């Protein structure tokens, strides 16, 4: 798995370095960038300065990475990924960690992309509180897409998969 991390503050750089090292220990290859020049002196070896625009970075990460981590506001992440979001079957996992490391938020591709599971790992590595909002995860209910992903299966009928999850959440068989 390949991950791209972007941060915007000096404290974000410290979190990025922590994540690069922690995720690498779990077999996830990470590259991290810092957006703002004024924090250049804070750069550890593992974090590079972003030369292009955030939009260019996001477009490249969507094409080449399985996981994107934004260390900053959810708003920045949402505006950055919006033009590139295509499908829950193909989009990378996207996680947001606030720059103080208090919350790790599963933002996109929670099930198929693995963002929910990866959010738990990111939270563990940073000491953040994981924020996962998918109903099946919150209720610890069976999720068709998670089952399919874990068993290397393909969902041929998305509508039927939604109906099964909805029935599960209503307590039906």
C-alpha positions as a Markdown table, in Angstrom:
| # | Residue | x | y | z |
|---|---|---|---|---|
| 1 | Unk | 0.0 | 0.0 | 0.0 |
| 2 | Unk | 1.2 | 3.5 | -0.8 |
| 3 | Unk | 0.2 | 6.7 | 1.1 |
| 4 | Unk | 0.6 | 10.4 | 0.6 |
| 5 | Unk | 0.5 | 12.8 | 3.5 |
| 6 | Unk | 0.1 | 16.6 | 3.3 |
| 7 | Unk | 0.5 | 18.9 | 6.2 |
| 8 | Unk | 0.1 | 22.7 | 6.6 |
| 9 | Unk | 1.6 | 23.7 | 10.0 |
| 10 | Unk | 4.8 | 23.1 | 12.0 |
| 11 | Unk | 2.9 | 20.8 | 14.4 |
| 12 | Unk | 1.5 | 19.0 | 11.4 |
| 13 | Unk | 5.1 | 18.3 | 10.3 |
| 14 | Unk | 5.7 | 16.4 | 13.5 |
| 15 | Unk | 2.5 | 14.4 | 13.1 |
| 16 | Unk | 3.5 | 13.6 | 9.4 |
| 17 | Unk | 6.9 | 12.4 | 10.5 |
| 18 | Unk | 5.3 | 10.2 | 13.2 |
| 19 | Unk | 2.9 | 8.8 | 10.6 |
| 20 | Unk | 5.6 | 8.1 | 8.0 |
| 21 | Unk | 7.5 | 6.1 | 10.5 |
| 22 | Unk | 4.5 | 4.4 | 12.2 |
| 23 | Unk | 2.8 | 3.4 | 8.9 |
| 24 | Unk | 6.1 | 2.1 | 7.5 |
| 25 | Unk | 6.3 | -0.3 | 10.4 |
| 26 | Unk | 2.9 | -1.7 | 9.1 |
| 27 | Unk | 4.1 | -2.1 | 5.6 |
| 28 | Unk | 2.6 | 1.1 | 4.2 |
| 29 | Unk | 5.0 | 3.2 | 2.1 |
| 30 | Unk | 4.5 | 6.9 | 2.8 |
| 31 | Unk | 5.6 | 10.1 | 1.3 |
| 32 | Unk | 4.8 | 13.4 | 3.1 |
| 33 | Unk | 4.8 | 17.0 | 2.0 |
| 34 | Unk | 4.5 | 20.3 | 3.7 |
| 35 | Unk | 2.5 | 23.0 | 2.0 |
| 36 | Unk | 3.7 | 26.3 | 3.7 |
| 37 | Unk | 7.2 | 27.6 | 3.1 |
| 38 | Unk | 7.4 | 29.4 | 6.5 |
| 39 | Unk | 7.8 | 26.0 | 8.2 |
| 40 | Unk | 10.6 | 24.8 | 5.9 |
| 41 | Unk | 13.1 | 24.9 | 8.9 |
| 42 | Unk | 10.9 | 22.4 | 10.7 |
| 43 | Unk | 11.2 | 19.8 | 7.9 |
| 44 | Unk | 12.6 | 16.4 | 9.0 |
| 45 | Unk | 14.1 | 14.2 | 6.3 |
| 46 | Unk | 10.8 | 12.3 | 5.8 |
| 47 | Unk | 8.8 | 15.4 | 4.9 |
| 48 | Unk | 9.4 | 17.3 | 1.6 |
| 49 | Unk | 8.3 | 20.8 | 0.7 |
| 50 | Unk | 5.4 | 20.9 | -1.8 |
| 51 | Unk | 6.6 | 22.7 | -4.9 |
| 52 | Unk | 3.3 | 22.7 | -6.9 |
| 53 | Unk | -0.3 | 23.5 | -5.9 |
| 54 | Unk | -2.4 | 21.5 | -3.5 |
| 55 | Unk | -4.8 | 20.7 | -6.4 |
| 56 | Unk | -1.9 | 19.3 | -8.5 |
| 57 | Unk | -0.7 | 17.3 | -5.5 |
| 58 | Unk | -4.2 | 15.9 | -4.8 |
| 59 | Unk | -4.7 | 14.9 | -8.5 |
| 60 | Unk | -1.3 | 13.0 | -8.5 |
| 61 | Unk | -2.1 | 11.3 | -5.2 |
| 62 | Unk | -5.5 | 10.2 | -6.4 |
| 63 | Unk | -3.8 | 8.5 | -9.4 |
| 64 | Unk | -0.9 | 7.0 | -7.6 |
| 65 | Unk | -1.8 | 6.3 | -3.9 |
| 66 | Unk | -4.1 | 4.0 | -2.0 |
| 67 | Unk | -4.3 | 6.4 | 1.0 |
| 68 | Unk | -4.2 | 10.1 | 1.4 |
| 69 | Unk | -3.9 | 11.8 | 4.8 |
| 70 | Unk | -4.6 | 15.5 | 5.2 |
| 71 | Unk | -3.2 | 16.9 | 8.5 |
| 72 | Unk | -5.3 | 20.0 | 8.7 |
| 73 | Unk | -8.9 | 21.0 | 8.4 |
| 74 | Unk | -11.6 | 18.8 | 7.0 |
| 75 | Unk | -12.6 | 21.8 | 4.8 |
| 76 | Unk | -9.2 | 21.8 | 3.1 |
| 77 | Unk | -9.4 | 18.1 | 2.5 |
| 78 | Unk | -13.0 | 18.2 | 1.1 |
| 79 | Unk | -12.2 | 21.1 | -1.3 |
| 80 | Unk | -9.0 | 19.4 | -2.4 |
| 81 | Unk | -10.5 | 16.0 | -3.2 |
| 82 | Unk | -13.9 | 17.1 | -4.6 |
| 83 | Unk | -12.8 | 17.4 | -8.2 |
| 84 | Unk | -11.3 | 13.9 | -8.2 |
| 85 | Unk | -13.9 | 11.8 | -6.3 |
| 86 | Unk | -15.3 | 9.3 | -8.8 |
| 87 | Unk | -16.4 | 6.0 | -7.2 |
| 88 | Unk | -16.3 | 4.1 | -3.9 |
| 89 | Unk | -14.9 | 1.2 | -6.0 |
| 90 | Unk | -11.8 | 3.2 | -7.2 |
| 91 | Unk | -11.2 | 6.2 | -5.0 |
| 92 | Unk | -8.3 | 6.0 | -2.5 |
| 93 | Unk | -9.0 | 6.0 | 1.2 |
| 94 | Unk | -8.9 | 9.6 | 2.6 |
| 95 | Unk | -8.3 | 10.4 | 6.2 |
| 96 | Unk | -8.1 | 13.8 | 7.9 |
| 97 | Unk | -6.1 | 14.4 | 11.1 |
| 98 | Unk | -6.4 | 17.7 | 12.8 |
| 99 | Unk | -3.1 | 19.5 | 13.3 |
| 100 | Unk | -3.1 | 18.9 | 17.0 |
| 101 | Unk | -3.6 | 15.1 | 16.5 |
| 102 | Unk | -6.8 | 15.0 | 18.5 |
| 103 | Unk | -9.1 | 13.5 | 15.9 |
| 104 | Unk | -8.5 | 11.1 | 12.9 |
| 105 | Unk | -11.5 | 11.2 | 10.6 |
| 106 | Unk | -12.3 | 8.6 | 8.0 |
| 107 | Unk | -13.5 | 10.9 | 5.1 |
| 108 | Unk | -13.7 | 8.8 | 1.9 |
| 109 | Unk | -13.7 | 5.1 | 0.9 |
| 110 | Unk | -14.3 | 3.9 | 4.4 |
| 111 | Unk | -15.1 | 0.3 | 3.5 |
| 112 | Unk | -13.7 | -0.7 | 0.1 |
| 113 | Unk | -10.8 | 1.7 | 0.3 |
| 114 | Unk | -10.1 | 0.7 | 3.9 |
| 115 | Unk | -10.3 | 4.2 | 5.3 |
| 116 | Unk | -12.2 | 3.1 | 8.4 |
| 117 | Unk | -9.7 | 0.4 | 9.3 |
| 118 | Unk | -6.8 | 2.7 | 8.5 |
| 119 | Unk | -8.3 | 5.5 | 10.6 |
| 120 | Unk | -8.1 | 3.2 | 13.6 |
| 121 | Unk | -4.4 | 2.6 | 12.8 |
| 122 | Unk | -3.7 | 6.3 | 12.3 |
| 123 | Unk | -5.5 | 7.1 | 15.6 |
| 124 | Unk | -3.4 | 4.4 | 17.4 |
| 125 | Unk | -0.2 | 5.9 | 16.0 |
| 126 | Unk | -1.0 | 9.5 | 16.9 |
| 127 | Unk | -3.0 | 9.1 | 20.0 |
| 128 | Unk | -6.0 | 10.7 | 18.2 |
| 129 | Unk | -9.7 | 9.8 | 18.7 |
| 130 | Unk | -10.9 | 7.9 | 15.6 |
| 131 | Unk | -14.0 | 9.3 | 14.0 |
| 132 | Unk | -15.9 | 6.8 | 11.8 |
| 133 | Unk | -19.4 | 7.7 | 10.7 |
| 134 | Unk | -20.6 | 4.7 | 8.7 |
| 135 | Unk | -23.7 | 3.1 | 10.2 |
| 136 | Unk | -22.6 | -0.5 | 9.9 |
| 137 | Unk | -19.3 | 0.3 | 11.7 |
| 138 | Unk | -21.0 | 2.2 | 14.4 |
| 139 | Unk | -23.5 | -0.6 | 15.0 |
| 140 | Unk | -21.0 | -3.3 | 14.5 |
| 141 | Unk | -23.2 | -4.7 | 11.8 |
| 142 | Unk | -22.4 | -6.9 | 8.8 |
| 143 | Unk | -21.3 | -4.7 | 5.8 |
| 144 | Unk | -21.4 | -6.3 | 2.4 |
| 145 | Unk | -18.6 | -4.2 | 0.9 |
| 146 | Unk | -16.3 | -4.9 | 3.9 |
| 147 | Unk | -17.0 | -8.7 | 3.5 |
| 148 | Unk | -16.3 | -8.5 | -0.2 |
| 149 | Unk | -13.1 | -6.6 | 0.2 |
| 150 | Unk | -11.8 | -8.8 | 3.0 |
| 151 | Unk | -12.5 | -11.9 | 0.9 |
| 152 | Unk | -11.2 | -10.5 | -2.5 |
| 153 | Unk | -14.7 | -10.6 | -3.9 |
| 154 | Unk | -16.4 | -8.2 | -6.4 |
| 155 | Unk | -19.8 | -6.8 | -5.8 |
| 156 | Unk | -21.7 | -7.2 | -9.1 |
| 157 | Unk | -24.9 | -5.4 | -7.9 |
| 158 | Unk | -24.3 | -2.3 | -5.9 |
| 159 | Unk | -28.1 | -1.7 | -5.4 |
| 160 | Unk | -28.5 | -5.2 | -3.9 |
| 161 | Unk | -25.5 | -4.7 | -1.6 |
| 162 | Unk | -27.1 | -1.4 | -0.3 |
| 163 | Unk | -30.4 | -3.3 | 0.3 |
| 164 | Unk | -28.7 | -6.0 | 2.2 |
| 165 | Unk | -26.8 | -3.5 | 4.4 |
| 166 | Unk | -30.1 | -1.5 | 5.0 |
| 167 | Unk | -31.9 | -4.7 | 6.0 |
| 168 | Unk | -29.1 | -5.5 | 8.4 |
| 169 | Unk | -29.4 | -2.1 | 10.0 |
| 170 | Unk | -33.1 | -2.5 | 10.4 |
| 171 | Unk | -32.5 | -5.8 | 12.1 |
| 172 | Unk | -33.8 | -8.0 | 9.3 |
| 173 | Unk | -32.3 | -11.1 | 7.9 |
